[in-house]
Amino acid sequence: MDLIDKVLEKLKELVGKLIDALLGPEAQPEPEPIPIPVNDRRR
């Protein structure tokens, strides 16, 4: 059973690499912009 698990894991890795090669890497979500505090008080 352990051998089958190893073979399946290797197969998943190879399929993942093949899909990445054909379709490109997975789209990464854009990072959220960091809010910059603005001191808007009038003196």
C-alpha angles and dihedrals in degrees: 000000000000091000092053091051091051092049092049091049092051090047091052090051092050093047090049091051091047092051091048090051093050101038102022127246121315114279111259117218113249112255115250114251116253111243113239114213114234122204100218098165115127117227 
